[in-house]
């Protein structure tokens, strides 16, 4: 029997992070998650433990903007499971989709610090730890809107942070060339989470307009995360990119949108599933 891989997921208490953690547990990994509060971590660990057994999951409150906090997360994982094989910098926040002057300074700081500084801190801690252990391991950085250079009004702050994360990832791929530490890009596409909905807080008309596009291009957590988990665990080459919503897939969805009815925000899962979505 092969030794279970140990995976750390930052921001693993909700949304894509929580879904990804659950799917990794279903694939016989041991998983550690972090979140901002003890209550959030405890709730996530209890939910995940009910699926896979309490002995295979752990968690710790951590602030990704504080490098020492993430070092404690690393140390906790080593103490609990003995090593780290995969570190996923998933933690992220967004800003309301508004012109830049309308976004408060503290919101801007929060997005940049969480998305970019958090990825820098997580990568720094993981690079040091993975480099020092036999066999190295993987770091995955979560991409988002703006990573590929897409531009859209109201997305300046979030898009800039994710564009920078992609640059960071590319730089680390170069730095880790020829070592046992591999770095990859993880791109979930458009996923129906609180993060997506919160972008339109106080803008119901804008959300309803955007919802039409989301229902063409978007998916649910339970659709995307199994696919992501499979490919993260199967990756072997430094610089690998795991991307759910490719340009060809997006084009195909637009071409067939008139023949399908989807609602990725529906509370009834069956109403959001299509043959393509569950493939």
Secondary structure, DSSP 8 states (H G I E B T S, - for coil): -----EEEETTTTSHHHHHHHHHHHHTT-EEEEEESSHHHHHHHHHHHHHHH-GGGEEEEE--TT-HHHHHHHHHHHHHHHS--SEEEE-------SS-GGGS-HHHHHHHIIIIIIHHHHHHHHHHHHHHHSTT-EEEEEE--TTTTS---TT-HHHHHHHHHHHHHHHHHHHHTTTSSEEEEEEE--SB-SHHHHHTTTT-HHHHHHHHHHHHHH-B-HHHHHHHHHHHHHH--STT-EEESS-HHHHHHHHHHGGG----TT-SSGGGG--TTTT-
